Amino acid sequence: MNTLHPLMPDADMMLWSAAAGALGLVVVLALADAFYSRTRAASQTLAYLTLCWAVVLLLSGLPAAIWPGAHEELTTAQFLAGPLCAAMGSYGASKWLSAHQRDHLMTVSLLAMTLVCLAGVPLCLLLAPEWRLPVSGALAISNLSVVLWLSVRATQLGDRMAWGLALGCLLTLPAQIGLYGLALNTSRPPLLLQAGVALAALLSVVITAAMLWLRNHHIRQMRQGEVSRRDPITQLYDGVAMVRKIIGAQQRRQRTRRDGALMAVLLFEPERLLPLIGQAGLNDLYIQLARRMQRHTGAVNPAGRYYDRCFVVLLETMHSPRWIRTLGLRVASSLRRPLDLRSLNGRRIRVTPDIAVGIVHLSAAGKDVDQLLHEAQSVAQAARAMRSRAAMLDPESHTAVPVEHADLGSSWHALRNSVPAEPSQPKNPKSPKSAGKTPRTGRPRHKPA
């Protein structure tokens, strides 16, 4: 099958030359950003956009019309570029969506599609010539469909920027179908149809490039900016910044009824490690705990160091209260794994942190920040005596129950209905009468499922 079209009408050549120039401008802007920021993410964005530009050109038939003598080389590049671009796209989407911080399904799906597309590169070389391009197109379109589905899934988990990637994938889907149809047909389709395919390809690349730039800019701001609002050791938000973010979450909830939870992670008796690892080793312990915690809570959920041995995380990206149970168990299990630290005599030793996790549902707008933080820390204190080391505050009995036994319901609406009305708070939230009662370790209201 002759998949390339050495002869191209003048109108078609003008159309695809204009499309190649517009896409090339996006690549040049990505090159300038990579040169200016000098980050790995910007370099990966440049590589991906360059490969997308090459795929559009090869499938449109423009290189074959310009260099008709390079038929075999262009044919090989045509069916190899699609799977390679798809593999890079799914791998980049896994990093861009922070798949390993969200759920196992997203991680496995994107990794599987990346490996399938990489395996498809040598597979296409082994197939008969007439099957190479159809298989290449099937791999690319299947990969794109999975990335589109997982992007929508990420939006349901609270990642608002994932909508941009989902829109880019939605526009890329008709563009890829049209480009592969253009490459597989021996006759050129109408010019208007080709213009629609070129426009879809251009819009998809522009939107994807813009969203990648926004995400990379957001990450750079988190790493480089807001230094005064961050803990100097762990680089998490400090206590003042976290209090402001919790107040902002309460205000948003009053306007939008947006639900969430507050998580507190306590490290018990860190002073017992000082004779072994010293203050430098203890700081390294805090840094490793913060990194492990953020791997599960994600970059989109603000995390801070409330004080030296207490971390807090504001969780507003969970689409169901059942994720509280999953996340609490994951964080507690991860933080309890041994850490490799350097002792005072220079040797590496393994230390098992004594931690506990407490979670409080942001259900009562009448609670002040001090009371929420007090309850979360008290629940974490009670969780220390539990097997899973993760507990949640029961809103009815006001006791700390293990998260694996908590009756959370299937939706935020059901959980809100189970919460009794909060009494009005006194004007002075710091008075002893208004302070929240310390939760007691209790049995769950419902039998474990």
C-alpha positions as CSV (number, residue, x, y, z in Angstrom):
1,M,0.0,0.0,0.0
2,N,1.4,3.4,-1.0
3,T,0.7,5.4,2.2
4,L,2.5,8.5,1.0
5,H,1.2,10.9,-1.6
6,P,4.2,12.2,-3.7
7,L,1.8,14.4,-5.7
8,M,-0.2,17.0,-3.8
9,P,-2.3,19.8,-5.3
10,D,-1.1,23.3,-4.8
11,A,-4.1,24.2,-2.6
12,D,-3.4,21.2,-0.3
13,M,0.3,22.1,-0.1
14,M,-0.5,25.7,0.9
15,L,-2.9,24.5,3.5
16,W,-0.5,22.1,5.2
17,S,2.5,24.4,4.8
18,A,0.5,27.0,6.8
19,A,-0.4,24.4,9.4
20,A,3.2,23.3,9.7
21,G,4.3,26.9,10.1
22,A,1.7,27.6,12.9
23,L,2.7,24.4,14.7
24,G,6.3,25.3,14.3
25,L,5.6,28.6,16.0
26,V,4.3,26.7,19.0
27,V,7.4,24.6,19.0
28,V,9.6,27.7,18.9
29,L,7.8,29.2,21.9
30,A,8.3,25.9,23.8
31,L,12.0,26.1,22.9
32,A,12.2,29.6,24.3
33,D,10.5,28.5,27.5
34,A,12.9,25.5,27.8
35,F,15.9,27.8,27.3
36,Y,14.5,30.4,29.8
37,S,13.3,28.0,32.6
38,R,16.0,25.3,32.2
39,T,13.8,22.7,33.8
40,R,13.3,19.0,32.9
41,A,9.5,19.5,32.6
42,A,10.0,22.3,30.0
43,S,12.4,20.1,28.0
44,Q,10.0,17.2,28.0
45,T,7.2,19.6,26.8
46,L,9.5,20.7,24.0
47,A,10.3,17.1,23.0
48,Y,6.6,16.1,23.0
49,L,5.4,19.2,21.0
50,T,8.2,18.6,18.5
51,L,7.2,15.0,18.0
52,C,3.5,16.1,17.6
53,W,4.6,18.6,14.9
54,A,6.5,15.8,13.1
55,V,3.5,13.4,13.2
56,V,1.2,16.0,11.7
57,L,3.6,16.7,8.9
58,L,4.3,13.1,8.1
59,L,0.7,12.0,8.1
60,S,-0.4,15.0,6.0
61,G,2.0,13.9,3.1
62,L,3.7,17.3,2.9
63,P,7.3,15.9,3.3
64,A,6.6,13.3,0.5
65,A,5.5,16.1,-1.8
66,I,8.6,18.1,-1.1
67,W,11.1,15.2,-1.2
68,P,9.6,12.5,-3.4
69,G,13.0,10.7,-3.6
70,A,12.9,9.9,0.2
71,H,9.9,7.6,-0.1
72,E,11.1,4.6,2.0
73,E,12.6,6.7,4.8
74,L,9.4,8.8,5.0
75,T,7.2,5.7,5.0
76,T,9.1,4.2,7.9
77,A,9.1,7.5,9.8
78,Q,5.3,7.8,9.2
79,F,4.2,4.7,10.9
80,L,6.9,4.9,13.7
81,A,6.2,8.4,14.8
82,G,2.6,7.8,15.9
83,P,3.3,5.1,18.6
84,L,6.4,7.0,19.8
85,C,4.4,10.2,20.2
86,A,1.6,8.3,21.9
87,A,4.0,6.7,24.3
88,M,5.6,10.0,25.2
89,G,2.1,11.5,25.6
90,S,0.9,8.9,28.1
91,Y,4.1,9.0,30.0
92,G,4.0,12.7,30.2
93,A,0.3,12.6,31.2
94,S,1.2,10.3,34.1
95,K,3.6,12.9,35.4
96,W,1.4,15.8,34.5
97,L,-1.7,14.3,36.3
98,S,0.5,13.1,39.2
99,A,-1.0,9.7,38.7
100,H,1.1,8.0,41.4
101,Q,-0.4,10.5,43.9
102,R,-4.1,9.8,43.0
103,D,-5.0,6.1,42.5
104,H,-3.6,2.8,41.4
105,L,-5.9,2.5,38.4
106,M,-4.6,5.7,36.8
107,T,-1.0,4.7,37.3
108,V,-1.4,1.2,35.9
109,S,-3.4,2.3,32.9
110,L,-1.0,5.0,31.8
111,L,2.0,2.8,32.4
112,A,0.4,-0.1,30.4
113,M,-0.4,2.2,27.5
114,T,3.1,3.6,27.4
115,L,4.6,0.1,27.3
116,V,2.1,-1.1,24.7
117,C,2.9,1.8,22.4
118,L,6.7,1.3,22.9
119,A,6.2,-2.4,22.1
120,G,4.2,-1.4,19.0
121,V,7.3,0.3,17.5
122,P,9.2,-2.9,16.7
123,L,5.9,-4.7,16.1
124,C,5.1,-2.4,13.2
125,L,8.5,-3.2,11.6
126,L,7.6,-6.9,11.7
127,L,4.2,-6.6,10.1
128,A,3.5,-6.6,6.4
129,P,3.8,-3.2,4.8
130,E,0.0,-2.8,4.2
131,W,-0.7,-3.4,8.0
132,R,2.0,-1.1,9.5
133,L,0.1,2.2,9.2
134,P,-3.3,0.9,10.3
135,V,-1.7,-0.8,13.4
136,S,0.2,2.4,14.1
137,G,-3.0,4.4,14.0
138,A,-4.9,2.0,16.2
139,L,-2.2,2.2,18.9
140,A,-2.1,6.0,18.8
141,I,-5.9,6.4,18.9
142,S,-6.3,3.8,21.6
143,N,-3.6,5.5,23.7
144,L,-5.3,8.9,23.3
145,S,-8.7,7.5,24.3
146,V,-7.3,6.2,27.5
147,V,-5.5,9.5,28.3
148,L,-8.8,11.3,27.6
149,W,-10.7,9.1,30.0
150,L,-8.1,9.4,32.8
151,S,-8.0,13.2,32.3
152,V,-11.7,13.4,32.9
153,R,-11.2,11.0,35.9
154,A,-8.6,13.4,37.3
155,T,-11.0,16.3,37.1
156,Q,-13.5,14.2,39.2
157,L,-10.7,13.8,41.7
158,G,-10.4,17.6,42.0
159,D,-7.6,18.5,39.6
160,R,-9.1,21.6,37.9
161,M,-6.2,21.9,35.5
162,A,-6.9,18.5,34.1
163,W,-9.8,20.0,32.2
164,G,-7.3,21.6,29.8
165,L,-5.6,18.3,29.1
166,A,-9.0,16.6,28.6
167,L,-10.0,19.4,26.1
168,G,-6.7,19.0,24.2
169,C,-7.2,15.2,24.0
170,L,-10.8,15.7,22.8
171,L,-9.6,17.9,19.9
172,T,-6.7,15.6,19.2
173,L,-9.0,12.6,18.7
174,P,-10.7,13.9,15.5
175,A,-7.4,15.3,14.3
176,Q,-5.7,11.9,14.6
177,I,-8.5,10.1,13.0
178,G,-8.5,12.6,10.1
179,L,-4.7,12.5,9.7
180,Y,-4.6,8.7,9.6
181,G,-7.5,8.6,7.2
182,L,-5.7,11.1,5.0
183,A,-2.5,8.9,5.0
184,L,-4.4,5.7,4.3
185,N,-6.5,6.9,1.4
186,T,-4.9,6.9,-2.0
187,S,-7.0,10.0,-3.1
188,R,-7.0,13.3,-1.4
189,P,-10.2,14.2,0.5
190,P,-11.9,17.6,-0.1
191,L,-9.9,20.6,0.8
192,L,-12.5,21.8,3.4
193,L,-12.3,18.5,5.2
194,Q,-8.5,18.7,5.3
195,A,-8.8,22.3,6.7
196,G,-11.0,21.0,9.5
197,V,-8.4,18.3,10.4
198,A,-5.6,20.8,10.3
199,L,-7.5,23.3,12.5
200,A,-8.3,20.5,15.0
201,A,-4.6,19.5,15.1
202,L,-3.5,23.1,15.6
203,L,-6.0,23.8,18.4
204,S,-5.2,20.6,20.2
205,V,-1.5,21.3,20.1
206,V,-2.0,25.0,21.2
207,I,-4.3,24.0,24.1
208,T,-2.0,21.2,25.2
209,A,1.0,23.4,25.1
210,A,-0.7,26.1,27.1
211,M,-1.9,23.7,29.8
212,L,1.6,22.2,30.0
213,W,3.1,25.6,30.4
214,L,0.6,26.5,33.1
215,R,1.3,23.3,35.1
216,N,5.1,23.8,34.8
217,H,4.7,27.4,35.9
218,H,2.6,26.3,38.8
219,I,5.3,23.8,39.9
220,R,8.1,26.3,39.6
221,Q,6.1,28.7,41.7
222,M,5.7,26.1,44.4
223,R,9.4,25.2,44.4
224,Q,10.9,28.7,44.0
225,G,8.2,31.2,45.2
226,E,6.5,31.8,48.4
227,V,9.7,31.2,50.4
228,S,8.6,33.3,53.3
229,R,5.4,31.3,53.7
230,R,7.2,27.9,53.8
231,D,8.9,25.9,56.4
232,P,12.7,26.2,55.8
233,I,13.3,22.5,56.4
234,T,10.5,20.6,54.6
235,Q,9.5,23.4,52.2
236,L,5.9,22.8,53.1
237,Y,3.6,25.7,54.0
238,D,4.2,27.1,57.5
239,G,1.5,27.2,60.2
240,V,0.3,30.8,59.3
241,A,-0.1,30.0,55.7
242,M,-2.1,26.8,56.5
243,V,-4.4,28.6,58.8
244,R,-5.2,31.1,56.0
245,K,-5.8,28.3,53.6
246,I,-8.2,26.5,56.0
247,I,-10.1,29.8,56.5
248,G,-10.3,30.1,52.7
249,A,-11.6,26.6,52.5
250,Q,-14.3,27.4,55.0
251,Q,-15.4,30.5,53.2
252,R,-15.5,28.5,49.9
253,R,-17.7,25.9,51.5
254,Q,-20.2,28.5,52.7
255,R,-20.5,29.7,49.1
256,T,-20.3,26.5,47.1
257,R,-21.0,23.7,49.6
258,R,-17.7,22.2,48.6
259,D,-16.7,19.4,50.9
260,G,-13.3,18.2,52.1
261,A,-11.4,17.1,55.2
262,L,-8.5,18.2,57.4
263,M,-5.7,15.7,58.0
264,A,-3.2,15.9,60.9
265,V,0.0,13.7,61.0
266,L,1.8,13.6,64.4
267,L,5.3,12.3,65.0
268,F,5.6,11.1,68.6
269,E,8.7,11.4,70.8
270,P,11.2,12.5,68.2
271,E,13.5,13.6,71.0
272,R,14.3,9.9,71.6
273,L,16.2,9.9,68.3
274,L,18.4,12.8,69.0
275,P,21.1,10.8,70.7
276,L,21.3,8.6,67.6
277,I,21.0,10.9,64.7
278,G,21.3,14.4,66.0
279,Q,19.4,17.5,64.9
280,A,20.6,17.1,61.2
281,G,19.3,13.6,61.1
282,L,16.0,14.6,62.7
283,N,15.6,17.3,60.0
284,D,16.2,14.7,57.4
285,L,13.5,12.6,59.0
286,Y,11.0,15.4,58.7
287,I,12.0,16.0,55.1
288,Q,11.4,12.3,54.2
289,L,8.1,12.2,56.0
290,A,6.9,15.3,54.2
291,R,7.9,13.8,50.8
292,R,6.1,10.5,51.5
293,M,3.0,12.3,52.7
294,Q,2.8,14.5,49.6
295,R,3.3,11.5,47.3
296,H,-0.1,10.3,48.5
297,T,-2.0,13.6,49.2
298,G,-0.8,15.2,45.9
299,A,0.5,18.6,44.9
300,V,-3.0,20.0,44.6
301,N,-3.8,19.5,48.3
302,P,-2.1,22.2,50.4
303,A,0.2,20.6,53.0
304,G,2.0,22.4,55.8
305,R,4.1,21.9,58.9
306,Y,1.9,23.3,61.7
307,Y,4.7,23.0,64.2
308,D,7.8,20.8,64.5
309,R,6.2,17.4,64.9
310,C,2.8,18.1,63.4
311,F,1.9,18.1,59.7
312,V,-1.5,19.2,58.4
313,V,-3.1,18.7,54.9
314,L,-6.2,20.4,53.6
315,L,-8.0,17.8,51.4
316,E,-10.5,19.3,48.9
317,T,-9.9,17.1,45.8
318,M,-11.8,13.9,46.9
319,H,-14.9,13.2,44.9
320,S,-16.3,10.8,47.5
321,P,-15.9,10.5,51.3
322,R,-14.8,6.9,50.9
323,W,-11.5,8.4,49.6
324,I,-10.9,9.6,53.2
325,R,-10.6,6.0,54.3
326,T,-8.3,5.0,51.4
327,L,-6.1,8.1,51.8
328,G,-5.8,7.8,55.6
329,L,-4.7,4.2,55.4
330,R,-2.3,4.9,52.6
331,V,-0.6,7.8,54.4
332,A,-0.4,5.9,57.7
333,S,1.0,2.8,56.1
334,S,3.6,4.8,54.1
335,L,4.8,6.9,56.9
336,R,5.3,3.9,59.2
337,R,7.7,2.2,56.9
338,P,11.4,2.4,58.1
339,L,13.6,5.3,57.0
340,D,17.3,5.3,56.2
341,L,19.0,8.0,58.2
342,R,22.7,8.8,59.0
343,S,23.7,8.4,62.6
344,L,26.1,10.6,64.5
345,N,29.0,8.1,63.9
346,G,28.4,8.3,60.1
347,R,26.6,5.0,59.6
348,R,23.3,4.5,58.0
349,I,20.6,3.2,60.3
350,R,17.0,2.3,59.8
351,V,14.4,4.1,61.9
352,T,10.7,3.3,62.2
353,P,8.8,6.6,62.8
354,D,6.1,6.6,65.5
355,I,3.3,8.4,63.7
356,A,-0.5,8.6,63.7
357,V,-3.0,10.2,61.3
358,G,-6.2,12.0,62.4
359,I,-8.9,13.2,59.9
360,V,-11.7,15.6,60.5
361,H,-14.5,16.2,58.0
362,L,-15.0,19.9,57.1
363,S,-18.7,19.7,57.7
364,A,-19.4,22.5,60.2
365,A,-18.9,26.0,58.9
366,G,-19.4,27.3,62.5
367,K,-16.2,25.7,63.7
368,D,-13.2,28.1,63.9
369,V,-9.8,27.1,62.7
370,D,-8.4,26.5,66.2
371,Q,-11.1,24.0,66.9
372,L,-10.6,22.1,63.6
373,L,-6.9,21.9,64.2
374,H,-7.4,20.9,67.8
375,E,-9.8,18.1,66.8
376,A,-7.5,16.8,64.0
377,Q,-4.5,16.6,66.4
378,S,-6.6,15.0,69.1
379,V,-7.9,12.4,66.7
380,A,-4.3,11.7,65.7
381,Q,-3.4,11.3,69.3
382,A,-6.1,8.7,69.8
383,A,-5.1,6.9,66.6
384,R,-1.7,6.1,68.1
385,A,-3.4,3.3,70.1
386,M,-5.1,1.9,67.0
387,R,-3.8,-0.9,64.8
388,S,-4.0,1.1,61.5
389,R,-2.7,4.4,63.2
390,A,-5.4,6.3,61.2
391,A,-8.6,7.6,62.8
392,M,-11.5,9.9,62.0
393,L,-13.7,12.0,64.2
394,D,-17.2,10.5,64.5
395,P,-19.5,13.6,64.3
396,E,-22.3,12.1,66.4
397,S,-20.5,10.5,69.3
398,H,-17.4,12.8,69.1
399,T,-15.1,9.9,69.4
400,A,-12.1,8.9,67.3
401,V,-12.8,5.7,65.3
402,P,-10.4,3.8,63.0
403,V,-11.0,5.0,59.4
404,E,-11.3,1.4,58.2
405,H,-14.4,1.1,60.5
406,A,-15.9,4.5,59.9
407,D,-19.3,4.7,58.2
408,L,-18.6,7.4,55.6
409,G,-21.5,6.8,53.2
410,S,-21.4,6.8,49.5
411,S,-21.6,10.6,48.9
412,W,-20.8,13.9,50.6
413,H,-24.5,14.6,50.8
414,A,-25.1,11.4,52.8
415,L,-22.2,12.3,55.1
416,R,-23.5,15.8,55.7
417,N,-26.9,14.5,56.6
418,S,-25.4,12.3,59.3
419,V,-23.7,15.3,60.9
420,P,-25.8,17.0,63.6
421,A,-26.2,20.7,63.6
422,E,-23.4,22.6,65.3
423,P,-24.2,24.9,68.2
424,S,-23.4,28.5,67.8
425,Q,-19.9,29.4,68.8
426,P,-19.0,32.1,71.4
427,K,-17.4,35.3,70.1
428,N,-14.1,34.4,71.7
429,P,-12.9,31.2,70.1
430,K,-9.9,30.9,72.4
431,S,-11.9,30.8,75.6
432,P,-12.0,27.4,77.4
433,K,-15.7,27.1,77.0
434,S,-15.6,27.2,73.2
435,A,-12.7,24.9,72.8
436,G,-13.6,21.6,71.2
437,K,-13.7,18.6,73.5
438,T,-10.8,16.2,73.1
439,P,-12.1,13.2,71.1
440,R,-12.0,9.9,72.9
441,T,-11.0,6.6,71.4
442,G,-14.3,4.8,70.9
443,R,-15.9,1.9,69.1
444,P,-17.4,2.6,65.7
445,R,-21.1,3.4,65.5
446,H,-21.6,0.7,62.9
447,K,-20.2,-2.8,62.7
448,P,-17.3,-3.1,60.3
449,A,-18.5,-4.0,56.8
